[in-house]
Amino acid sequence: MNISPDTLVVAKNYANHLRAVEILGALNKGFIPGSADRDSGGIPTFKIVAIPWFTSHPEYWFMFDSSMKNASYGFQYKESQPIQLEGPNVVFKTGEIQYKATMMFDIGHNDFRGWVGSTNANA
């Protein structure tokens, strides 16, 4: 499978996020990050998705190919039952009106081959 990762997923405001912003800022200006050289024309730029609730392991990072976000690959939201409202049920003694709403859905992904990641651990 030929993938081309172009989107970085990191924990917001941690070292990986801040370094990715630094690298991307240098690449957008035509510089090589962490260097005085300015020959970065062959290095592709990328998008950064900083997730605030990704803090249990802020050293982890992932990249994915955003061109694979479609009906066959990537994140999926499958709704098997739309929101259904039941009620009202009126409690005679208290005058309370009760409603109940139900729905069934699944959030996940069906093919993870477009993703790469690292725990950032030194072997």
PDB file as gemmi writes it, atoms N, CA and C in Angstrom:
CRYST1    1.000    1.000    1.000  90.00  90.00  90.00 P 1                      
ATOM      1  N   MET A   1       0.845  -1.169   0.000  1.00  0.00           N  
ATOM      2  CA  MET A   1       0.000   0.000   0.000  1.00  0.00           C  
ATOM      3  C   MET A   1       0.894   1.237   0.000  1.00  0.00           C  
ATOM      4  N   ASN A   2       0.673   2.120  -0.911  1.00  0.00           N  
ATOM      5  CA  ASN A   2       1.498   3.316  -1.032  1.00  0.00           C  
ATOM      6  C   ASN A   2       0.817   4.461  -0.294  1.00  0.00           C  
ATOM      7  N   ILE A   3       1.365   4.846   0.866  1.00  0.00           N  
ATOM      8  CA  ILE A   3       0.803   5.950   1.627  1.00  0.00           C  
ATOM      9  C   ILE A   3       1.807   7.090   1.680  1.00  0.00           C  
ATOM     10  N   SER A   4       1.293   8.271   1.913  1.00  0.00           N  
ATOM     11  CA  SER A   4       2.126   9.452   2.037  1.00  0.00           C  
ATOM     12  C   SER A   4       1.628  10.265   3.227  1.00  0.00           C  
ATOM     13  N   PRO A   5       2.100   9.956   4.438  1.00  0.00           N  
ATOM     14  CA  PRO A   5       1.614  10.652   5.631  1.00  0.00           C  
ATOM     15  C   PRO A   5       1.841  12.159   5.535  1.00  0.00           C  
ATOM     16  N   ASP A   6       0.794  12.926   5.816  1.00  0.00           N  
ATOM     17  CA  ASP A   6       0.900  14.383   5.713  1.00  0.00           C  
ATOM     18  C   ASP A   6       0.274  15.110   6.902  1.00  0.00           C  
ATOM     19  N   THR A   7      -0.245  14.385   7.881  1.00  0.00           N  
ATOM     20  CA  THR A   7      -0.885  15.001   9.040  1.00  0.00           C  
ATOM     21  C   THR A   7      -0.321  14.380  10.307  1.00  0.00           C  
ATOM     22  N   LEU A   8       0.192  15.218  11.202  1.00  0.00           N  
ATOM     23  CA  LEU A   8       0.796  14.786  12.451  1.00  0.00           C  
ATOM     24  C   LEU A   8      -0.216  14.947  13.576  1.00  0.00           C  
ATOM     25  N   VAL A   9      -0.364  13.910  14.407  1.00  0.00           N  
ATOM     26  CA  VAL A   9      -1.266  13.945  15.564  1.00  0.00           C  
ATOM     27  C   VAL A   9      -0.413  13.852  16.818  1.00  0.00           C  
ATOM     28  N   VAL A  10      -0.507  14.891  17.675  1.00  0.00           N  
ATOM     29  CA  VAL A  10       0.298  14.955  18.901  1.00  0.00           C  
ATOM     30  C   VAL A  10      -0.557  15.502  20.036  1.00  0.00           C  
ATOM     31  N   ALA A  11      -0.021  15.395  21.260  1.00  0.00           N  
ATOM     32  CA  ALA A  11      -0.668  15.985  22.427  1.00  0.00           C  
ATOM     33  C   ALA A  11      -0.416  17.489  22.420  1.00  0.00           C  
ATOM     34  N   LYS A  12      -1.468  18.262  22.670  1.00  0.00           N  
ATOM     35  CA  LYS A  12      -1.382  19.726  22.598  1.00  0.00           C  
ATOM     36  C   LYS A  12      -0.482  20.298  23.703  1.00  0.00           C  
ATOM     37  N   ASN A  13       0.388  21.237  23.301  1.00  0.00           N  
ATOM     38  CA  ASN A  13       1.268  22.000  24.193  1.00  0.00           C  
ATOM     39  C   ASN A  13       2.296  21.154  24.941  1.00  0.00           C  
ATOM     40  N   TYR A  14       2.652  19.997  24.403  1.00  0.00           N  
ATOM     41  CA  TYR A  14       3.735  19.200  24.951  1.00  0.00           C  
ATOM     42  C   TYR A  14       4.925  19.280  23.991  1.00  0.00           C  
ATOM     43  N   ALA A  15       6.041  18.644  24.360  1.00  0.00           N  
ATOM     44  CA  ALA A  15       7.283  18.781  23.603  1.00  0.00           C  
ATOM     45  C   ALA A  15       7.120  18.414  22.133  1.00  0.00           C  
ATOM     46  N   ASN A  16       6.412  17.320  21.834  1.00  0.00           N  
ATOM     47  CA  ASN A  16       6.246  16.922  20.434  1.00  0.00           C  
ATOM     48  C   ASN A  16       5.477  17.972  19.638  1.00  0.00           C  
ATOM     49  N   HIS A  17       4.451  18.549  20.243  1.00  0.00           N  
ATOM     50  CA  HIS A  17       3.663  19.573  19.561  1.00  0.00           C  
ATOM     51  C   HIS A  17       4.500  20.827  19.316  1.00  0.00           C  
ATOM     52  N   LEU A  18       5.209  21.270  20.329  1.00  0.00           N  
ATOM     53  CA  LEU A  18       6.000  22.494  20.186  1.00  0.00           C  
ATOM     54  C   LEU A  18       7.133  22.313  19.177  1.00  0.00           C  
ATOM     55  N   ARG A  19       7.771  21.140  19.183  1.00  0.00           N  
ATOM     56  CA  ARG A  19       8.836  20.876  18.203  1.00  0.00           C  
ATOM     57  C   ARG A  19       8.267  20.776  16.788  1.00  0.00           C  
ATOM     58  N   ALA A  20       7.085  20.181  16.647  1.00  0.00           N  
ATOM     59  CA  ALA A  20       6.457  20.095  15.325  1.00  0.00           C  
ATOM     60  C   ALA A  20       6.116  21.480  14.793  1.00  0.00           C  
ATOM     61  N   VAL A  21       5.632  22.361  15.651  1.00  0.00           N  
ATOM     62  CA  VAL A  21       5.348  23.738  15.227  1.00  0.00           C  
ATOM     63  C   VAL A  21       6.620  24.437  14.806  1.00  0.00           C  
ATOM     64  N   GLU A  22       7.705  24.213  15.553  1.00  0.00           N  
ATOM     65  CA  GLU A  22       8.999  24.811  15.206  1.00  0.00           C  
ATOM     66  C   GLU A  22       9.488  24.302  13.850  1.00  0.00           C  
ATOM     67  N   ILE A  23       9.393  22.992  13.637  1.00  0.00           N  
ATOM     68  CA  ILE A  23       9.828  22.402  12.365  1.00  0.00           C  
ATOM     69  C   ILE A  23       8.987  22.929  11.214  1.00  0.00           C  
ATOM     70  N   LEU A  24       7.664  22.935  11.393  1.00  0.00           N  
ATOM     71  CA  LEU A  24       6.779  23.387  10.328  1.00  0.00           C  
ATOM     72  C   LEU A  24       6.995  24.868  10.009  1.00  0.00           C  
ATOM     73  N   GLY A  25       7.230  25.670  11.056  1.00  0.00           N  
ATOM     74  CA  GLY A  25       7.513  27.086  10.818  1.00  0.00           C  
ATOM     75  C   GLY A  25       8.772  27.296  10.004  1.00  0.00           C  
ATOM     76  N   ALA A  26       9.809  26.516  10.289  1.00  0.00           N  
ATOM     77  CA  ALA A  26      11.061  26.614   9.529  1.00  0.00           C  
ATOM     78  C   ALA A  26      10.860  26.147   8.092  1.00  0.00           C  
ATOM     79  N   LEU A  27      10.135  25.035   7.904  1.00  0.00           N  
ATOM     80  CA  LEU A  27       9.909  24.526   6.548  1.00  0.00           C  
ATOM     81  C   LEU A  27       9.113  25.507   5.698  1.00  0.00           C  
ATOM     82  N   ASN A  28       8.132  26.154   6.300  1.00  0.00           N  
ATOM     83  CA  ASN A  28       7.318  27.121   5.555  1.00  0.00           C  
ATOM     84  C   ASN A  28       8.125  28.339   5.121  1.00  0.00           C  
ATOM     85  N   LYS A  29       9.220  28.621   5.819  1.00  0.00           N  
ATOM     86  CA  LYS A  29      10.077  29.739   5.444  1.00  0.00           C  
ATOM     87  C   LYS A  29      11.225  29.312   4.546  1.00  0.00           C  
ATOM     88  N   GLY A  30      11.317  28.009   4.233  1.00  0.00           N  
ATOM     89  CA  GLY A  30      12.385  27.515   3.374  1.00  0.00           C  
ATOM     90  C   GLY A  30      13.663  27.195   4.110  1.00  0.00           C  
ATOM     91  N   PHE A  31      13.598  27.074   5.433  1.00  0.00           N  
ATOM     92  CA  PHE A  31      14.776  26.755   6.237  1.00  0.00           C  
ATOM     93  C   PHE A  31      14.788  25.283   6.600  1.00  0.00           C  
ATOM     94  N   ILE A  32      15.957  24.765   6.995  1.00  0.00           N  
ATOM     95  CA  ILE A  32      16.044  23.436   7.571  1.00  0.00           C  
ATOM     96  C   ILE A  32      15.958  23.610   9.088  1.00  0.00           C  
ATOM     97  N   PRO A  33      15.009  22.931   9.734  1.00  0.00           N  
ATOM     98  CA  PRO A  33      14.853  23.113  11.184  1.00  0.00           C  
ATOM     99  C   PRO A  33      16.108  22.738  11.955  1.00  0.00           C  
ATOM    100  N   GLY A  34      16.473  23.548  12.931  1.00  0.00           N  
ATOM    101  CA  GLY A  34      17.638  23.280  13.763  1.00  0.00           C  
ATOM    102  C   GLY A  34      18.954  23.457  13.046  1.00  0.00           C  
ATOM    103  N   SER A  35      18.975  24.207  11.961  1.00  0.00           N  
ATOM    104  CA  SER A  35      20.185  24.359  11.163  1.00  0.00           C  
ATOM    105  C   SER A  35      20.239  25.773  10.602  1.00  0.00           C  
ATOM    106  N   ALA A  36      21.414  26.173  10.175  1.00  0.00           N  
ATOM    107  CA  ALA A  36      21.552  27.462   9.517  1.00  0.00           C  
ATOM    108  C   ALA A  36      21.359  27.341   8.007  1.00  0.00           C  
ATOM    109  N   ASP A  37      21.211  26.102   7.508  1.00  0.00           N  
ATOM    110  CA  ASP A  37      21.016  25.881   6.076  1.00  0.00           C  
ATOM    111  C   ASP A  37      19.600  26.255   5.650  1.00  0.00           C  
ATOM    112  N   ARG A  38      19.455  26.572   4.361  1.00  0.00           N  
ATOM    113  CA  ARG A  38      18.146  26.950   3.835  1.00  0.00           C  
ATOM    114  C   ARG A  38      17.783  26.105   2.626  1.00  0.00           C  
ATOM    115  N   ASP A  39      18.150  24.833   2.641  1.00  0.00           N  
ATOM    116  CA  ASP A  39      17.905  23.951   1.505  1.00  0.00           C  
ATOM    117  C   ASP A  39      16.800  22.943   1.812  1.00  0.00           C  
ATOM    118  N   SER A  40      15.647  23.394   2.212  1.00  0.00           N  
ATOM    119  CA  SER A  40      14.595  22.463   2.618  1.00  0.00           C  
ATOM    120  C   SER A  40      13.561  22.241   1.531  1.00  0.00           C  
ATOM    121  N   GLY A  41      13.876  22.521   0.292  1.00  0.00           N  
ATOM    122  CA  GLY A  41      12.906  22.371  -0.778  1.00  0.00           C  
ATOM    123  C   GLY A  41      12.402  20.957  -0.964  1.00  0.00           C  
ATOM    124  N   GLY A  42      13.200  19.936  -0.630  1.00  0.00           N  
ATOM    125  CA  GLY A  42      12.792  18.549  -0.808  1.00  0.00           C  
ATOM    126  C   GLY A  42      12.033  17.974   0.369  1.00  0.00           C  
ATOM    127  N   ILE A  43      11.886  18.740   1.446  1.00  0.00           N  
ATOM    128  CA  ILE A  43      11.192  18.241   2.638  1.00  0.00           C  
ATOM    129  C   ILE A  43       9.730  18.666   2.561  1.00  0.00           C  
ATOM    130  N   PRO A  44       8.795  17.718   2.597  1.00  0.00           N  
ATOM    131  CA  PRO A  44       7.381  18.096   2.496  1.00  0.00           C  
ATOM    132  C   PRO A  44       6.882  18.743   3.783  1.00  0.00           C  
ATOM    133  N   THR A  45       5.964  19.658   3.664  1.00  0.00           N  
ATOM    134  CA  THR A  45       5.332  20.228   4.851  1.00  0.00           C  
ATOM    135  C   THR A  45       4.170  19.329   5.254  1.00  0.00           C  
ATOM    136  N   PHE A  46       3.668  19.529   6.442  1.00  0.00           N  
ATOM    137  CA  PHE A  46       2.613  18.673   6.966  1.00  0.00           C  
ATOM    138  C   PHE A  46       1.661  19.504   7.812  1.00  0.00           C  
ATOM    139  N   LYS A  47       0.505  18.920   8.092  1.00  0.00           N  
ATOM    140  CA  LYS A  47      -0.481  19.555   8.974  1.00  0.00           C  
ATOM    141  C   LYS A  47      -0.299  18.989  10.376  1.00  0.00           C  
ATOM    142  N   ILE A  48      -0.631  19.789  11.384  1.00  0.00           N  
ATOM    143  CA  ILE A  48      -0.520  19.352  12.771  1.00  0.00           C  
ATOM    144  C   ILE A  48      -1.909  19.332  13.392  1.00  0.00           C  
ATOM    145  N   VAL A  49      -2.274  18.205  13.999  1.00  0.00           N  
ATOM    146  CA  VAL A  49      -3.508  18.096  14.770  1.00  0.00           C  
ATOM    147  C   VAL A  49      -3.082  17.902  16.217  1.00  0.00           C  
ATOM    148  N   ALA A  50      -3.276  18.941  17.036  1.00  0.00           N  
ATOM    149  CA  ALA A  50      -2.905  18.880  18.448  1.00  0.00           C  
ATOM    150  C   ALA A  50      -4.160  18.572  19.256  1.00  0.00           C  
ATOM    151  N   ILE A  51      -4.147  17.427  19.932  1.00  0.00           N  
ATOM    152  CA  ILE A  51      -5.323  16.965  20.657  1.00  0.00           C  
ATOM    153  C   ILE A  51      -5.121  17.215  22.150  1.00  0.00           C  
ATOM    154  N   PRO A  52      -6.002  17.989  22.793  1.00  0.00           N  
ATOM    155  CA  PRO A  52      -5.797  18.319  24.203  1.00  0.00           C  
ATOM    156  C   PRO A  52      -6.002  17.148  25.159  1.00  0.00           C  
ATOM    157  N   TRP A  53      -6.789  16.142  24.800  1.00  0.00           N  
ATOM    158  CA  TRP A  53      -7.035  15.018  25.708  1.00  0.00           C  
ATOM    159  C   TRP A  53      -6.099  13.842  25.462  1.00  0.00           C  
ATOM    160  N   PHE A  54      -5.058  14.049  24.705  1.00  0.00           N  
ATOM    161  CA  PHE A  54      -4.087  13.020  24.345  1.00  0.00           C  
ATOM    162  C   PHE A  54      -2.898  13.089  25.301  1.00  0.00           C  
ATOM    163  N   THR A  55      -3.156  13.331  26.596  1.00  0.00           N  
ATOM    164  CA  THR A  55      -2.077  13.652  27.531  1.00  0.00           C  
ATOM    165  C   THR A  55      -1.634  12.486  28.408  1.00  0.00           C  
ATOM    166  N   SER A  56      -2.259  11.324  28.315  1.00  0.00           N  
ATOM    167  CA  SER A  56      -1.796  10.216  29.140  1.00  0.00           C  
ATOM    168  C   SER A  56      -0.415   9.741  28.693  1.00  0.00           C  
ATOM    169  N   HIS A  57      -0.109   9.893  27.416  1.00  0.00           N  
ATOM    170  CA  HIS A  57       1.217   9.588  26.868  1.00  0.00           C  
ATOM    171  C   HIS A  57       1.597  10.704  25.900  1.00  0.00           C  
ATOM    172  N   PRO A  58       1.997  11.868  26.396  1.00  0.00           N  
ATOM    173  CA  PRO A  58       2.263  13.009  25.506  1.00  0.00           C  
ATOM    174  C   PRO A  58       3.480  12.831  24.611  1.00  0.00           C  
ATOM    175  N   GLU A  59       4.301  11.808  24.889  1.00  0.00           N  
ATOM    176  CA  GLU A  59       5.473  11.585  24.040  1.00  0.00           C  
ATOM    177  C   GLU A  59       5.116  10.812  22.774  1.00  0.00           C  
ATOM    178  N   TYR A  60       3.954  10.196  22.709  1.00  0.00           N  
ATOM    179  CA  TYR A  60       3.535   9.456  21.520  1.00  0.00           C  
ATOM    180  C   TYR A  60       3.186  10.422  20.397  1.00  0.00           C  
ATOM    181  N   TRP A  61       3.407  10.019  19.177  1.00  0.00           N  
ATOM    182  CA  TRP A  61       2.976  10.799  18.017  1.00  0.00           C  
ATOM    183  C   TRP A  61       2.545   9.834  16.922  1.00  0.00           C  
ATOM    184  N   PHE A  62       1.663  10.323  16.064  1.00  0.00           N  
ATOM    185  CA  PHE A  62       1.148   9.532  14.950  1.00  0.00           C  
ATOM    186  C   PHE A  62       1.066  10.412  13.721  1.00  0.00           C  
ATOM    187  N   MET A  63       1.174   9.813  12.554  1.00  0.00           N  
ATOM    188  CA  MET A  63       0.950  10.518  11.290  1.00  0.00           C  
ATOM    189  C   MET A  63       0.027   9.670  10.438  1.00  0.00           C  
ATOM    190  N   PHE A  64      -0.789  10.341   9.640  1.00  0.00           N  
ATOM    191  CA  PHE A  64      -1.656   9.610   8.733  1.00  0.00           C  
ATOM    192  C   PHE A  64      -1.744  10.318   7.397  1.00  0.00           C  
ATOM    193  N   ASP A  65      -2.176   9.578   6.415  1.00  0.00           N  
ATOM    194  CA  ASP A  65      -2.349  10.078   5.056  1.00  0.00           C  
ATOM    195  C   ASP A  65      -3.767  10.612   4.935  1.00  0.00           C  
ATOM    196  N   SER A  66      -3.927  11.928   4.883  1.00  0.00           N  
ATOM    197  CA  SER A  66      -5.271  12.519   4.858  1.00  0.00           C  
ATOM    198  C   SER A  66      -6.005  12.255   3.551  1.00  0.00           C  
ATOM    199  N   SER A  67      -5.302  11.835   2.509  1.00  0.00           N  
ATOM    200  CA  SER A  67      -6.002  11.509   1.262  1.00  0.00           C  
ATOM    201  C   SER A  67      -6.791  10.211   1.399  1.00  0.00           C  
ATOM    202  N   MET A  68      -6.538   9.465   2.472  1.00  0.00           N  
ATOM    203  CA  MET A  68      -7.248   8.208   2.682  1.00  0.00           C  
ATOM    204  C   MET A  68      -8.459   8.380   3.586  1.00  0.00           C  
ATOM    205  N   LYS A  69      -8.892   9.616   3.826  1.00  0.00           N  
ATOM    206  CA  LYS A  69     -10.111   9.835   4.600  1.00  0.00           C  
ATOM    207  C   LYS A  69     -11.293   9.818   3.635  1.00  0.00           C  
ATOM    208  N   ASN A  70     -11.872   8.675   3.448  1.00  0.00           N  
ATOM    209  CA  ASN A  70     -13.025   8.541   2.562  1.00  0.00           C  
ATOM    210  C   ASN A  70     -13.901   7.405   3.070  1.00  0.00           C  
ATOM    211  N   ALA A  71     -14.823   6.945   2.270  1.00  0.00           N  
ATOM    212  CA  ALA A  71     -15.760   5.914   2.713  1.00  0.00           C  
ATOM    213  C   ALA A  71     -15.096   4.560   2.919  1.00  0.00           C  
ATOM    214  N   SER A  72     -13.943   4.324   2.313  1.00  0.00           N  
ATOM    215  CA  SER A  72     -13.288   3.024   2.432  1.00  0.00           C  
ATOM    216  C   SER A  72     -12.213   2.985   3.502  1.00  0.00           C  
ATOM    217  N   TYR A  73     -11.544   4.107   3.763  1.00  0.00           N  
ATOM    218  CA  TYR A  73     -10.447   4.148   4.712  1.00  0.00           C  
ATOM    219  C   TYR A  73     -10.694   5.237   5.743  1.00  0.00           C  
ATOM    220  N   GLY A  74      -9.963   5.162   6.828  1.00  0.00           N  
ATOM    221  CA  GLY A  74      -9.971   6.240   7.801  1.00  0.00           C  
ATOM    222  C   GLY A  74     -11.092   6.145   8.805  1.00  0.00           C  
ATOM    223  N   PHE A  75     -11.375   7.275   9.454  1.00  0.00           N  
ATOM    224  CA  PHE A  75     -12.392   7.320  10.499  1.00  0.00           C  
ATOM    225  C   PHE A  75     -13.769   7.047   9.921  1.00  0.00           C  
ATOM    226  N   GLN A  76     -14.572   6.357  10.687  1.00  0.00           N  
ATOM    227  CA  GLN A  76     -15.923   6.023  10.252  1.00  0.00           C  
ATOM    228  C   GLN A  76     -16.897   6.366  11.368  1.00  0.00           C  
ATOM    229  N   TYR A  77     -18.039   6.881  10.988  1.00  0.00           N  
ATOM    230  CA  TYR A  77     -19.160   7.087  11.911  1.00  0.00           C  
ATOM    231  C   TYR A  77     -20.341   6.353  11.307  1.00  0.00           C  
ATOM    232  N   LYS A  78     -20.777   5.300  11.976  1.00  0.00           N  
ATOM    233  CA  LYS A  78     -21.862   4.490  11.443  1.00  0.00           C  
ATOM    234  C   LYS A  78     -23.051   4.609  12.377  1.00  0.00           C  
ATOM    235  N   GLU A  79     -24.143   5.110  11.878  1.00  0.00           N  
ATOM    236  CA  GLU A  79     -25.351   5.256  12.677  1.00  0.00           C  
ATOM    237  C   GLU A  79     -26.335   4.170  12.266  1.00  0.00           C  
ATOM    238  N   SER A  80     -26.646   3.276  13.200  1.00  0.00           N  
ATOM    239  CA  SER A  80     -27.565   2.201  12.865  1.00  0.00           C  
ATOM    240  C   SER A  80     -28.997   2.528  13.277  1.00  0.00           C  
ATOM    241  N   GLN A  81     -29.155   3.470  14.189  1.00  0.00           N  
ATOM    242  CA  GLN A  81     -30.492   3.899  14.591  1.00  0.00           C  
ATOM    243  C   GLN A  81     -30.433   5.389  14.895  1.00  0.00           C  
ATOM    244  N   PRO A  82     -31.200   6.212  14.224  1.00  0.00           N  
ATOM    245  CA  PRO A  82     -31.182   7.648  14.522  1.00  0.00           C  
ATOM    246  C   PRO A  82     -31.795   7.927  15.899  1.00  0.00           C  
ATOM    247  N   ILE A  83     -31.655   9.143  16.360  1.00  0.00           N  
ATOM    248  CA  ILE A  83     -32.199   9.518  17.669  1.00  0.00           C  
ATOM    249  C   ILE A  83     -33.712   9.322  17.652  1.00  0.00           C  
ATOM    250  N   GLN A  84     -34.200   8.602  18.654  1.00  0.00           N  
ATOM    251  CA  GLN A  84     -35.626   8.366  18.791  1.00  0.00           C  
ATOM    252  C   GLN A  84     -36.059   8.843  20.165  1.00  0.00           C  
ATOM    253  N   LEU A  85     -37.122   9.613  20.211  1.00  0.00           N  
ATOM    254  CA  LEU A  85     -37.625  10.173  21.456  1.00  0.00           C  
ATOM    255  C   LEU A  85     -38.814   9.352  21.927  1.00  0.00           C  
ATOM    256  N   GLU A  86     -38.766   8.929  23.184  1.00  0.00           N  
ATOM    257  CA  GLU A  86     -39.875   8.198  23.785  1.00  0.00           C  
ATOM    258  C   GLU A  86     -40.481   9.057  24.886  1.00  0.00           C  
ATOM    259  N   GLY A  87     -41.752   8.993  25.039  1.00  0.00           N  
ATOM    260  CA  GLY A  87     -42.411   9.758  26.088  1.00  0.00           C  
ATOM    261  C   GLY A  87     -43.423  10.701  25.471  1.00  0.00           C  
ATOM    262  N   PRO A  88     -43.986  11.590  26.172  1.00  0.00           N  
ATOM    263  CA  PRO A  88     -43.684  11.853  27.584  1.00  0.00           C  
ATOM    264  C   PRO A  88     -44.400  10.881  28.518  1.00  0.00           C  
ATOM    265  N   ASN A  89     -43.751  10.650  29.640  1.00  0.00           N  
ATOM    266  CA  ASN A  89     -44.348   9.878  30.719  1.00  0.00           C  
ATOM    267  C   ASN A  89     -44.550  10.856  31.866  1.00  0.00           C  
ATOM    268  N   VAL A  90     -45.795  11.080  32.273  1.00  0.00           N  
ATOM    269  CA  VAL A  90     -46.097  12.042  33.335  1.00  0.00           C  
ATOM    270  C   VAL A  90     -46.325  11.280  34.635  1.00  0.00           C  
ATOM    271  N   VAL A  91     -45.532  11.619  35.634  1.00  0.00           N  
ATOM    272  CA  VAL A  91     -45.697  11.022  36.962  1.00  0.00           C  
ATOM    273  C   VAL A  91     -46.814  11.778  37.667  1.00  0.00           C  
ATOM    274  N   PHE A  92     -47.896  11.087  37.971  1.00  0.00           N  
ATOM    275  CA  PHE A  92     -49.082  11.750  38.513  1.00  0.00           C  
ATOM    276  C   PHE A  92     -48.801  12.411  39.856  1.00  0.00           C  
ATOM    277  N   LYS A  93     -48.094  11.710  40.729  1.00  0.00           N  
ATOM    278  CA  LYS A  93     -47.885  12.193  42.101  1.00  0.00           C  
ATOM    279  C   LYS A  93     -47.089  13.496  42.144  1.00  0.00           C  
ATOM    280  N   THR A  94     -46.043  13.616  41.305  1.00  0.00           N  
ATOM    281  CA  THR A  94     -45.156  14.786  41.369  1.00  0.00           C  
ATOM    282  C   THR A  94     -45.350  15.753  40.204  1.00  0.00           C  
ATOM    283  N   GLY A  95     -46.011  15.317  39.142  1.00  0.00           N  
ATOM    284  CA  GLY A  95     -46.162  16.162  37.965  1.00  0.00           C  
ATOM    285  C   GLY A  95     -44.922  16.192  37.088  1.00  0.00           C  
ATOM    286  N   GLU A  96     -43.975  15.314  37.404  1.00  0.00           N  
ATOM    287  CA  GLU A  96     -42.733  15.252  36.629  1.00  0.00           C  
ATOM    288  C   GLU A  96     -43.014  14.687  35.235  1.00  0.00           C  
ATOM    289  N   ILE A  97     -42.399  15.307  34.227  1.00  0.00           N  
ATOM    290  CA  ILE A  97     -42.520  14.824  32.844  1.00  0.00           C  
ATOM    291  C   ILE A  97     -41.197  14.187  32.463  1.00  0.00           C  
ATOM    292  N   GLN A  98     -41.251  12.927  32.029  1.00  0.00           N  
ATOM    293  CA  GLN A  98     -40.042  12.186  31.714  1.00  0.00           C  
ATOM    294  C   GLN A  98     -39.994  11.895  30.220  1.00  0.00           C  
ATOM    295  N   TYR A  99     -38.796  12.115  29.629  1.00  0.00           N  
ATOM    296  CA  TYR A  99     -38.534  11.769  28.234  1.00  0.00           C  
ATOM    297  C   TYR A  99     -37.314  10.856  28.189  1.00  0.00           C  
ATOM    298  N   LYS A 100     -37.241  10.065  27.173  1.00  0.00           N  
ATOM    299  CA  LYS A 100     -36.079   9.198  26.998  1.00  0.00           C  
ATOM    300  C   LYS A 100     -35.699   9.217  25.526  1.00  0.00           C  
ATOM    301  N   ALA A 101     -34.411   9.403  25.253  1.00  0.00           N  
ATOM    302  CA  ALA A 101     -33.913   9.395  23.876  1.00  0.00           C  
ATOM    303  C   ALA A 101     -32.907   8.270  23.727  1.00  0.00           C  
ATOM    304  N   THR A 102     -32.980   7.556  22.624  1.00  0.00           N  
ATOM    305  CA  THR A 102     -32.034   6.479  22.361  1.00  0.00           C  
ATOM    306  C   THR A 102     -31.492   6.604  20.941  1.00  0.00           C  
ATOM    307  N   MET A 103     -30.282   6.130  20.744  1.00  0.00           N  
ATOM    308  CA  MET A 103     -29.680   6.027  19.424  1.00  0.00           C  
ATOM    309  C   MET A 103     -28.571   4.991  19.492  1.00  0.00           C  
ATOM    310  N   MET A 104     -28.205   4.453  18.364  1.00  0.00           N  
ATOM    311  CA  MET A 104     -27.108   3.497  18.310  1.00  0.00           C  
ATOM    312  C   MET A 104     -26.146   3.930  17.211  1.00  0.00           C  
ATOM    313  N   PHE A 105     -24.853   3.962  17.546  1.00  0.00           N  
ATOM    314  CA  PHE A 105     -23.846   4.353  16.575  1.00  0.00           C  
ATOM    315  C   PHE A 105     -22.517   3.720  16.952  1.00  0.00           C  
ATOM    316  N   ASP A 106     -21.579   3.816  16.065  1.00  0.00           N  
ATOM    317  CA  ASP A 106     -20.249   3.281  16.289  1.00  0.00           C  
ATOM    318  C   ASP A 106     -19.248   4.259  15.699  1.00  0.00           C  
ATOM    319  N   ILE A 107     -18.216   4.595  16.456  1.00  0.00           N  
ATOM    320  CA  ILE A 107     -17.148   5.456  15.957  1.00  0.00           C  
ATOM    321  C   ILE A 107     -15.872   4.632  15.977  1.00  0.00           C  
ATOM    322  N   GLY A 108     -15.164   4.628  14.893  1.00  0.00           N  
ATOM    323  CA  GLY A 108     -13.921   3.870  14.826  1.00  0.00           C  
ATOM    324  C   GLY A 108     -13.278   4.050  13.469  1.00  0.00           C  
ATOM    325  N   HIS A 109     -12.507   3.098  13.067  1.00  0.00           N  
ATOM    326  CA  HIS A 109     -11.926   3.142  11.733  1.00  0.00           C  
ATOM    327  C   HIS A 109     -11.851   1.723  11.209  1.00  0.00           C  
ATOM    328  N   ASN A 110     -11.873   1.602   9.913  1.00  0.00           N  
ATOM    329  CA  ASN A 110     -11.912   0.274   9.333  1.00  0.00           C  
ATOM    330  C   ASN A 110     -10.605  -0.148   8.679  1.00  0.00           C  
ATOM    331  N   ASP A 111      -9.635   0.733   8.593  1.00  0.00           N  
ATOM    332  CA  ASP A 111      -8.355   0.362   8.002  1.00  0.00           C  
ATOM    333  C   ASP A 111      -7.285   1.303   8.545  1.00  0.00           C  
ATOM    334  N   PHE A 112      -6.360   0.774   9.298  1.00  0.00           N  
ATOM    335  CA  PHE A 112      -5.340   1.610   9.946  1.00  0.00           C  
ATOM    336  C   PHE A 112      -4.019   1.614   9.194  1.00  0.00           C  
ATOM    337  N   ARG A 113      -3.982   1.065   7.979  1.00  0.00           N  
ATOM    338  CA  ARG A 113      -2.704   0.993   7.259  1.00  0.00           C  
ATOM    339  C   ARG A 113      -2.195   2.357   6.816  1.00  0.00           C  
ATOM    340  N   GLY A 114      -3.029   3.374   6.809  1.00  0.00           N  
ATOM    341  CA  GLY A 114      -2.583   4.715   6.459  1.00  0.00           C  
ATOM    342  C   GLY A 114      -1.963   5.467   7.625  1.00  0.00           C  
ATOM    343  N   TRP A 115      -1.833   4.811   8.781  1.00  0.00           N  
ATOM    344  CA  TRP A 115      -1.305   5.434   9.984  1.00  0.00           C  
ATOM    345  C   TRP A 115       0.078   4.882  10.320  1.00  0.00           C  
ATOM    346  N   VAL A 116       0.947   5.742  10.820  1.00  0.00           N  
ATOM    347  CA  VAL A 116       2.230   5.342  11.398  1.00  0.00           C  
ATOM    348  C   VAL A 116       2.348   6.076  12.738  1.00  0.00           C  
ATOM    349  N   GLY A 117       3.124   5.541  13.650  1.00  0.00           N  
ATOM    350  CA  GLY A 117       3.253   6.191  14.937  1.00  0.00           C  
ATOM    351  C   GLY A 117       4.497   5.747  15.673  1.00  0.00           C  
ATOM    352  N   SER A 118       4.756   6.403  16.788  1.00  0.00           N  
ATOM    353  CA  SER A 118       5.924   6.085  17.596  1.00  0.00           C  
ATOM    354  C   SER A 118       5.630   6.379  19.059  1.00  0.00           C  
ATOM    355  N   THR A 119       6.241   5.588  19.928  1.00  0.00           N  
ATOM    356  CA  THR A 119       6.162   5.872  21.359  1.00  0.00           C  
ATOM    357  C   THR A 119       7.285   6.808  21.779  1.00  0.00           C  
ATOM    358  N   ASN A 120       8.158   7.147  20.857  1.00  0.00           N  
ATOM    359  CA  ASN A 120       9.286   8.047  21.112  1.00  0.00           C  
ATOM    360  C   ASN A 120      10.249   7.479  22.136  1.00  0.00           C  
ATOM    361  N   ALA A 121      10.301   6.149  22.268  1.00  0.00           N  
ATOM    362  CA  ALA A 121      11.189   5.510  23.222  1.00  0.00           C  
ATOM    363  C   ALA A 121      12.537   5.215  22.567  1.00  0.00           C  
ATOM    364  N   ASN A 122      13.572   5.374  23.328  1.00  0.00           N  
ATOM    365  CA  ASN A 122      14.913   5.036  22.832  1.00  0.00           C  
ATOM    366  C   ASN A 122      15.154   3.554  23.064  1.00  0.00           C  
ATOM    367  N   ALA A 123      15.537   2.865  22.009  1.00  0.00           N  
ATOM    368  CA  ALA A 123      15.753   1.407  22.128  1.00  0.00           C  
ATOM    369  C   ALA A 123      17.138   1.109  22.635  1.00  0.00           C  
TER     370      ALA A 123                                                      
END                                                                             
